[in-house]
Amino acid sequence: KYLRNPLRQVPAAHPLAPFTSLWILYIRFHALENQTLRAAHERLGPIICLSPHEVSVNCVKGGIRDVYAGGMEKGNGRFNWYSFFTNYGIPNMFSLGGNKEHSVRKRMLSNVYSKSVVTSSAPLLAQSSVIFYQRFFPYLERTFSQAEPGVLNIYALFSATTMDIVCAYLFGLASGSNLIDNPNELDHFLDLFNSRRSHNFFPQEMPELTQALQKWFGYRLVPEFVNRSNEEIESWTKAMCDRASGLLRQSDVEIKTVDTPVVYQQLSAAIAKEVKKSGMEKVDLDLRIASEVLDHLAAGFDTSGITLAYLVHELSLRPDVQYKLREELLSLSPPMKPSSTPTLPDPKAVDALPFLHAVIWETLRLHSAIPGPQPRITPSSGCRLGPEERSYYIPGNFRVSASAGLLHSNEDVYPRATEWRPERWIEEVDEDKRKDMESRWFWAFGSGGRMCVGSHLAVYRKLESP
Ligand code: HEM
């Protein structure tokens, strides 16, 4: 088998890699993947073999351009690493393996998350204004006006804020969450959400073994509490769906702008139409919708909360950057101060601030919230991967991935790549270099058809937050 496998030509990340998957499984089990891949790519170049059926790429041409923009699928009948993200036992846009069914779902949602809709949405502006002026700023004021302010958990506060904003856009303010004002609910939710993190390995890497052991021997590779946490998060989300749906059904009541469930409304109408058109029977419409929105709120709050926490950490180490950013933000109208008019400035004006843009982009680059591999499957006919001068034939149905954390460490594109230096985004560079930095190698939101649908919402919210 080894002699017949074309991967034996690809530089091996470890001497065992061309012979067995056990090495990479061991690395993943011990959560050493990102650092191991970084060291291996530095040593061996932009394409490396991780197992007899898997490679990692760290380049644009022959790498992310072919794999992600080239539309390689997330899964085939046998393997889909993303099916782990299924909710209520029903797939959603993120977890779907095939491109065909995925693009049907994406078409239903792209519009509400497009840049033009996000930056001109009256409900979103009204919702964010309430969340900042009636929840976020008062929370900070309450904390710092105490004689003994104690410790502010900025990660928890940003998680609450990003959750409240995503939920407001999904379900409307009245039907969404209010975690900023309910610290006990917030702590409980973060416990539920984060306690599951270290139990992903078996269901993602060995789903069949995980299921078989439980079914035939009653042995659980994933503790029971993970299931209970999932169920509780599902019930919490379903309750918000029910509130939004109840509001939409009240035909005699005019829905206030701030309470408009923008995403829920669009998605529920589109899914109902799809189900009717296809003649599907016995489909639980409500759970289909809930599975989709649960993915958005989880994907949206977690990644954005992490990014903002890193942003504040970096700002705390660079008072000069803090000062310059503050100056720029105070130039907005109305100024973003707790005491000013309780309306946020026009998102388009905020979007045009160059230094704020630089601070956010640099944080997304150095501290990508999803820094590790995003697996895809090679097309059944196989393909060539790796840079032109050193490309290799990779057979069909093999696993291939790239990682934002590694792409963003390229010293040719981002000199002094390990440093948080927002200045790099405003320094004069030639056009080709700028394209490299801003689009070709910048991968915080992925690329291609499965790129983050919420990137404009994420950036909009970060623009408002500092
Ligand atoms: C800093 C914030 C965010 C980062 C860094 C981020 C990053 C990413 C990345 C890298 C992917 C592609 C993953 C893959 O292909 O394996 C993705 C997909 C996705 N993200 Fe985000 N995301 C952010 C915010 C959001 C927000 C606010 C939403 C809310 C709606 C969201 C919803 C999604 C969804 C639904 C997908 C799946 C898209 C698809 O399969 O077509 N994300 N995100």
Residues whose N, C-alpha, C, O or C-beta is under 5 A from the ligand:
A	BS01	HEM	M93 F94 H296 A299 G300 T303 S304 T307 A369 I370 Q374 W443 A444 F445 G446 G449 R450 M451 C452 V453 G454 S455 L457 A458
